[in-house]
Amino acid sequence: MSKATRIWIGFLIALALLARLIPGPRTIDDSYITYRYARNLVSGEGFVYNPGERVMGTTTPLYTLLMAGLGALSGGASAPFPVISWLFNAVADALTCVFLFLIGRQVGYEKAGLSAALVWAVAPFSVTFSIGGLETSLYVFLLTFMGWTYLKENLPLTAFAGAMALLTRVDAILMVGLLGLDWGWRFLRQPDRRIPWQALGIFLLPVVCWYGFAWMYFGSPFPHSVTAKLLAYRLEPHAALIRLLQHYATPFFEYHWIGNIAIGIGLFVYPFLALVGILRMFRTAPRLGAWFVYPWLYFLAFALPNPLIFRWYLTPPLPIYFLEILIGGQSVLRGWVKGLRTFPRWAISLMVTLCVVFPAILSLREWRIVPDHGPNRPAPDMAYIQLELLYKEAADFLRAQKKPQAVLAAGDVGVLGYETNLRILDTVGLNSARSVRYYPLDPSYYAINYAVAPDLIRDAQPDYLVILEVYGRKGLLQKDWFHQSYKLLKKIPTDMYGSDGLLIFGRIP
């Protein structure tokens, strides 16, 4: 490895770490669900959200176990899990930057690899969910590392990364399947076929152990939250497809510079450059071709079922998408540079340098020097935690009631569950198995894409209910029996999602 390469690696690590350490933790509600599982593990309650209820409400068992392990080393049940995940994710993203650069360098497109790494270091979709405490940073690192190890023909390491990715998020089966098919095709073409027992064992052992444990412990090997989300949320047809098209058309937040016309341009330009990049890889580094197909398989896997697209669902394909676009761009640029031989070398070097850093500069437009809420530090504008701050205020109010045995019902249970430590009735059903049978609801109950099931509250009779007004506007809050059984204890002003406040109800004795 040359001195220049080592310098670039050091710079990328420093940039990625600074881009995450400067904003500080801006923890997202769903992350607190993982933290509560981890805290219960550390405190001896088991892999549960509510003690005694074996429901697999987290979709990321590996990340939960890692948080529990790190928590055990830094305070036990009182460990600062948001800080732990913030630091852990920063390191994971820094490593992703390094491997993006190395992959580009290895396949003969060093400038494209450097550009992709620079973008990932500051990309809002990277930084937001890193400082937000989600498993996204670990997941993306594992997917990127799989590409590097497969390119280097290190099958045991690829198998290990694949197993860890599958235990981080179940949709890693897309990448595992792509590389598995590519390997199988190559294996069948070999005259001397030797089954890689070591790699198979490395992959199967942790996967079989976890899913076997999950089947026995939870009653199913699959996260309960997946089923709950499909049933509880109501979407317009093709909503996921439209959101993904917008996302793939503006990977560098171009609309901040030229407006919505960026979507129309990007729908043609970026797929074309990505296609050029993919074709180059199939020619120059065919082992990486299947890895480069991943963003498009991911697109189809989420567009066709039409699930609710949470913001962090948009992140995993981005590093590879960046790289294939930029490799395609570098390929096109090489042709142009050959025709510019009469230009001074300094002018050509300047043009190339600008092309390398331009995507990162575009992405920086989404950053805010002084965010309008939360910690007063520079951060991406999309790293908003206004709702989390509201739930923190509600949690403080509920703790002041001093009823540790109470049952709290809520549609968003991350902050509320973590901060109050009350028994939670998750009205979406992610962590409460009983809630699922109340969905899907009559469409007339929905003011937005989610509504609380009135019959669930009537049957379960929780001590407290915390909801955005819009979650009950057309259903629960229209029921006479509800107002006879519950009184409004506090209304926290907010217009989040078009809501008329965050409402805290208490059951009338």
PESULGI-V933218 format. One record per backbone hydrogen bond with DSSP energy under -0.5 kcal/mol. CO is the residue of the C=O (numbers start at 1). NH is the residue of the N-H. E is the energy in kcal/mol with one decimal. If there is no record, write none. Layout:
co->CO nh->NH e->E
co->CO nh->NH e->E
//
This chain:
co->2 nh->6 e->-2.0
co->3 nh->7 e->-2.2
co->4 nh->8 e->-2.3
co->5 nh->9 e->-2.4
co->6 nh->10 e->-2.4
co->7 nh->11 e->-2.4
co->8 nh->12 e->-2.7
co->9 nh->13 e->-2.4
co->10 nh->14 e->-2.2
co->11 nh->15 e->-2.7
co->12 nh->16 e->-2.6
co->13 nh->17 e->-2.4
co->14 nh->18 e->-2.5
co->15 nh->19 e->-2.4
co->16 nh->20 e->-0.6
co->17 nh->20 e->-1.0
co->17 nh->21 e->-2.9
co->18 nh->22 e->-2.3
co->20 nh->24 e->-1.1
co->28 nh->31 e->-1.2
co->28 nh->32 e->-0.9
co->29 nh->32 e->-0.9
co->29 nh->33 e->-0.6
co->30 nh->33 e->-0.8
co->30 nh->34 e->-1.1
co->31 nh->35 e->-2.2
co->32 nh->36 e->-2.1
co->33 nh->37 e->-2.0
co->34 nh->38 e->-2.6
co->35 nh->39 e->-2.9
co->36 nh->40 e->-2.4
co->37 nh->41 e->-2.0
co->38 nh->42 e->-2.4
co->39 nh->43 e->-2.3
co->40 nh->45 e->-2.5
co->40 nh->46 e->-1.0
co->41 nh->44 e->-1.1
co->46 nh->48 e->-2.1
co->50 nh->53 e->-2.6
co->52 nh->54 e->-0.7
co->53 nh->49 e->-0.6
co->53 nh->55 e->-1.6
co->55 nh->57 e->-1.6
co->56 nh->224 e->-2.1
co->56 nh->225 e->-1.0
co->60 nh->64 e->-2.1
co->61 nh->65 e->-2.5
co->62 nh->66 e->-2.5
co->63 nh->67 e->-2.6
co->64 nh->68 e->-2.3
co->65 nh->69 e->-2.6
co->66 nh->70 e->-2.8
co->67 nh->71 e->-2.5
co->68 nh->72 e->-2.4
co->69 nh->73 e->-1.0
co->71 nh->74 e->-1.1
co->71 nh->76 e->-2.1
co->74 nh->80 e->-0.5
co->75 nh->78 e->-1.5
co->76 nh->79 e->-2.0
co->79 nh->81 e->-1.9
co->80 nh->83 e->-0.7
co->80 nh->84 e->-2.3
co->81 nh->85 e->-2.7
co->82 nh->86 e->-1.8
co->83 nh->87 e->-2.3
co->84 nh->88 e->-2.5
co->85 nh->89 e->-2.8
co->86 nh->90 e->-1.5
co->87 nh->91 e->-1.7
co->88 nh->92 e->-2.1
co->89 nh->93 e->-2.6
co->90 nh->94 e->-1.9
co->91 nh->95 e->-2.2
co->92 nh->96 e->-1.9
co->93 nh->97 e->-2.2
co->94 nh->98 e->-1.8
co->95 nh->99 e->-2.3
co->96 nh->100 e->-2.2
co->97 nh->101 e->-2.1
co->98 nh->102 e->-2.4
co->99 nh->103 e->-2.4
co->100 nh->104 e->-2.2
co->101 nh->105 e->-2.3
co->102 nh->106 e->-2.7
co->103 nh->107 e->-1.9
co->104 nh->109 e->-3.1
co->105 nh->108 e->-1.1
co->109 nh->113 e->-2.4
co->110 nh->114 e->-2.7
co->111 nh->115 e->-2.5
co->112 nh->116 e->-2.6
co->113 nh->117 e->-2.1
co->114 nh->118 e->-2.5
co->115 nh->119 e->-2.4
co->116 nh->120 e->-2.5
co->117 nh->121 e->-1.9
co->118 nh->122 e->-1.1
co->119 nh->122 e->-0.9
co->119 nh->123 e->-2.1
co->123 nh->126 e->-1.3
co->123 nh->127 e->-3.0
co->124 nh->128 e->-2.6
co->126 nh->130 e->-1.1
co->127 nh->131 e->-2.8
co->128 nh->132 e->-0.8
co->129 nh->134 e->-1.5
co->130 nh->133 e->-1.2
co->131 nh->26 e->-2.0
co->132 nh->28 e->-2.4
co->134 nh->137 e->-0.6
co->135 nh->139 e->-2.4
co->136 nh->140 e->-2.9
co->137 nh->141 e->-2.2
co->138 nh->142 e->-2.3
co->139 nh->143 e->-2.1
co->140 nh->144 e->-2.4
co->141 nh->145 e->-3.0
co->142 nh->146 e->-2.0
co->143 nh->147 e->-1.4
co->144 nh->148 e->-1.9
co->145 nh->149 e->-2.7
co->146 nh->150 e->-2.3
co->147 nh->151 e->-2.1
co->148 nh->152 e->-1.9
co->149 nh->154 e->-3.0
co->150 nh->153 e->-1.2
co->153 nh->155 e->-1.0
co->154 nh->158 e->-2.1
co->155 nh->159 e->-2.7
co->156 nh->160 e->-2.2
co->157 nh->161 e->-2.8
co->158 nh->162 e->-2.6
co->159 nh->163 e->-2.3
co->160 nh->164 e->-2.5
co->161 nh->165 e->-2.5
co->162 nh->166 e->-2.2
co->163 nh->167 e->-1.5
co->164 nh->168 e->-0.8
co->165 nh->168 e->-0.5
co->165 nh->169 e->-2.6
co->167 nh->62 e->-2.5
co->169 nh->172 e->-1.7
co->170 nh->173 e->-1.7
co->171 nh->174 e->-1.8
co->172 nh->176 e->-2.7
co->173 nh->177 e->-2.5
co->174 nh->178 e->-2.0
co->175 nh->179 e->-2.5
co->176 nh->180 e->-2.3
co->177 nh->181 e->-2.5
co->178 nh->182 e->-2.2
co->179 nh->183 e->-2.7
co->180 nh->184 e->-2.6
co->181 nh->185 e->-2.4
co->182 nh->186 e->-2.0
co->183 nh->187 e->-2.8
co->184 nh->188 e->-2.2
co->185 nh->189 e->-0.8
co->186 nh->190 e->-0.6
co->187 nh->190 e->-1.1
co->191 nh->193 e->-0.8
co->192 nh->194 e->-0.6
co->195 nh->197 e->-2.1
co->196 nh->200 e->-2.4
co->197 nh->201 e->-2.6
co->198 nh->202 e->-2.4
co->199 nh->203 e->-2.1
co->200 nh->204 e->-3.0
co->201 nh->205 e->-2.4
co->202 nh->206 e->-0.6
co->203 nh->207 e->-1.2
co->204 nh->208 e->-3.3
co->205 nh->209 e->-2.3
co->206 nh->210 e->-2.5
co->207 nh->211 e->-2.5
co->208 nh->212 e->-2.3
co->209 nh->213 e->-2.3
co->210 nh->214 e->-3.2
co->211 nh->215 e->-2.0
co->212 nh->216 e->-1.9
co->213 nh->217 e->-3.3
co->214 nh->218 e->-2.6
co->214 nh->219 e->-0.8
co->214 nh->220 e->-1.0
co->215 nh->219 e->-0.7
co->223 nh->226 e->-0.9
co->223 nh->227 e->-0.7
co->224 nh->228 e->-1.9
co->225 nh->229 e->-2.3
co->226 nh->230 e->-1.6
co->227 nh->231 e->-1.6
co->228 nh->232 e->-2.7
co->229 nh->233 e->-1.5
co->236 nh->239 e->-1.8
co->238 nh->242 e->-2.3
co->239 nh->243 e->-2.2
co->240 nh->244 e->-2.5
co->241 nh->245 e->-2.4
co->242 nh->246 e->-2.2
co->243 nh->247 e->-1.9
co->244 nh->248 e->-2.9
co->245 nh->249 e->-1.5
co->246 nh->250 e->-0.9
co->247 nh->250 e->-0.7
co->250 nh->253 e->-1.4
co->253 nh->256 e->-1.6
co->254 nh->257 e->-2.0
co->254 nh->258 e->-2.0
co->255 nh->259 e->-1.5
co->258 nh->261 e->-0.6
co->259 nh->262 e->-2.0
co->260 nh->263 e->-1.5
co->260 nh->264 e->-0.8
co->261 nh->265 e->-2.2
co->262 nh->266 e->-3.0
co->263 nh->267 e->-2.1
co->265 nh->268 e->-1.4
co->265 nh->269 e->-2.7
co->266 nh->270 e->-1.4
co->266 nh->271 e->-0.7
co->268 nh->272 e->-1.4
co->269 nh->273 e->-2.5
co->270 nh->274 e->-2.8
co->271 nh->275 e->-2.5
co->272 nh->276 e->-2.3
co->273 nh->277 e->-2.5
co->274 nh->278 e->-2.7
co->275 nh->279 e->-2.6
co->276 nh->280 e->-2.2
co->277 nh->281 e->-1.9
co->278 nh->282 e->-2.2
co->279 nh->283 e->-1.0
co->280 nh->284 e->-3.3
co->281 nh->285 e->-2.2
co->285 nh->288 e->-2.4
co->286 nh->289 e->-1.2
co->286 nh->290 e->-0.5
co->288 nh->292 e->-1.9
co->289 nh->293 e->-0.8
co->290 nh->293 e->-0.7
co->290 nh->294 e->-0.6
co->291 nh->294 e->-0.9
co->293 nh->296 e->-1.2
co->293 nh->297 e->-1.8
co->294 nh->298 e->-2.9
co->295 nh->299 e->-1.7
co->296 nh->300 e->-1.9
co->297 nh->301 e->-2.6
co->298 nh->302 e->-1.5
co->299 nh->303 e->-2.3
co->300 nh->304 e->-2.2
co->302 nh->306 e->-0.7
co->302 nh->307 e->-0.7
co->308 nh->310 e->-1.1
co->310 nh->313 e->-1.7
co->311 nh->314 e->-1.6
co->312 nh->315 e->-1.1
co->312 nh->316 e->-0.6
co->315 nh->318 e->-2.0
co->317 nh->321 e->-2.3
co->318 nh->322 e->-3.7
co->319 nh->323 e->-2.2
co->320 nh->324 e->-2.7
co->321 nh->325 e->-2.3
co->322 nh->326 e->-2.7
co->323 nh->327 e->-2.4
co->324 nh->328 e->-2.2
co->325 nh->329 e->-2.5
co->326 nh->330 e->-2.6
co->327 nh->331 e->-2.3
co->328 nh->332 e->-2.1
co->329 nh->333 e->-2.7
co->330 nh->334 e->-2.2
co->331 nh->335 e->-1.2
co->332 nh->336 e->-1.6
co->333 nh->337 e->-2.9
co->334 nh->338 e->-1.7
co->335 nh->339 e->-0.8
co->336 nh->339 e->-0.9
co->337 nh->340 e->-1.8
co->338 nh->341 e->-0.6
co->340 nh->343 e->-1.9
co->344 nh->348 e->-1.9
co->345 nh->349 e->-2.7
co->346 nh->350 e->-2.3
co->347 nh->351 e->-2.2
co->348 nh->352 e->-2.4
co->349 nh->353 e->-2.5
co->350 nh->354 e->-2.5
co->351 nh->355 e->-2.0
co->352 nh->356 e->-1.8
co->353 nh->357 e->-2.1
co->354 nh->358 e->-1.9
co->355 nh->359 e->-0.6
co->357 nh->361 e->-2.1
co->358 nh->362 e->-2.6
co->359 nh->363 e->-1.9
co->360 nh->364 e->-1.5
co->361 nh->365 e->-0.6
co->362 nh->365 e->-1.2
co->363 nh->366 e->-1.7
co->364 nh->367 e->-1.7
co->366 nh->381 e->-3.0
co->368 nh->379 e->-2.0
co->375 nh->377 e->-1.9
co->377 nh->371 e->-0.6
co->379 nh->368 e->-2.8
co->380 nh->383 e->-1.6
co->382 nh->384 e->-1.5
co->385 nh->389 e->-2.1
co->386 nh->390 e->-1.8
co->387 nh->391 e->-2.4
co->388 nh->392 e->-2.0
co->389 nh->393 e->-1.8
co->390 nh->394 e->-2.2
co->391 nh->395 e->-2.7
co->392 nh->396 e->-2.2
co->393 nh->397 e->-1.8
co->394 nh->398 e->-2.2
co->395 nh->399 e->-2.5
co->396 nh->400 e->-1.5
co->398 nh->401 e->-1.2
co->399 nh->402 e->-1.4
co->403 nh->406 e->-2.0
co->406 nh->423 e->-1.2
co->407 nh->409 e->-0.5
co->407 nh->463 e->-1.0
co->407 nh->464 e->-2.1
co->408 nh->425 e->-3.1
co->409 nh->466 e->-2.4
co->410 nh->427 e->-2.5
co->411 nh->413 e->-0.5
co->413 nh->417 e->-2.0
co->414 nh->418 e->-2.3
co->415 nh->419 e->-3.0
co->416 nh->420 e->-2.0
co->417 nh->421 e->-1.5
co->423 nh->408 e->-2.9
co->424 nh->426 e->-0.7
co->425 nh->410 e->-1.8
co->425 nh->427 e->-0.9
co->432 nh->435 e->-1.1
co->432 nh->436 e->-0.5
co->433 nh->436 e->-0.9
co->434 nh->437 e->-0.5
co->435 nh->438 e->-1.8
co->436 nh->439 e->-1.9
co->442 nh->445 e->-2.5
co->443 nh->446 e->-1.5
co->445 nh->447 e->-0.5
co->445 nh->474 e->-0.6
co->449 nh->234 e->-2.5
co->450 nh->448 e->-0.5
co->452 nh->454 e->-0.7
co->453 nh->456 e->-0.6
co->453 nh->457 e->-1.3
co->454 nh->458 e->-2.2
co->455 nh->459 e->-2.4
co->456 nh->460 e->-2.6
co->457 nh->461 e->-2.2
co->463 nh->507 e->-2.6
co->464 nh->409 e->-2.8
co->465 nh->505 e->-3.2
co->466 nh->411 e->-0.8
co->467 nh->503 e->-3.1
co->468 nh->471 e->-1.9
co->468 nh->472 e->-0.5
co->469 nh->472 e->-1.4
co->469 nh->473 e->-0.8
co->471 nh->452 e->-2.2
co->472 nh->475 e->-0.6
co->472 nh->477 e->-2.3
co->475 nh->478 e->-1.7
co->476 nh->479 e->-1.7
co->479 nh->483 e->-1.3
co->480 nh->484 e->-1.5
co->481 nh->485 e->-1.2
co->482 nh->485 e->-0.5
co->482 nh->486 e->-2.3
co->485 nh->508 e->-3.5
co->487 nh->489 e->-0.6
co->487 nh->506 e->-2.5
co->490 nh->504 e->-2.6
co->491 nh->493 e->-0.6
co->492 nh->502 e->-2.8
co->494 nh->501 e->-2.5
co->495 nh->498 e->-2.4
co->496 nh->499 e->-1.6
co->499 nh->501 e->-0.8
co->501 nh->469 e->-2.5
co->501 nh->503 e->-0.6
co->502 nh->492 e->-3.0
co->503 nh->467 e->-2.0
co->503 nh->505 e->-0.5
co->504 nh->489 e->-3.0
co->504 nh->490 e->-1.5
co->505 nh->465 e->-2.0
co->506 nh->487 e->-2.5
//
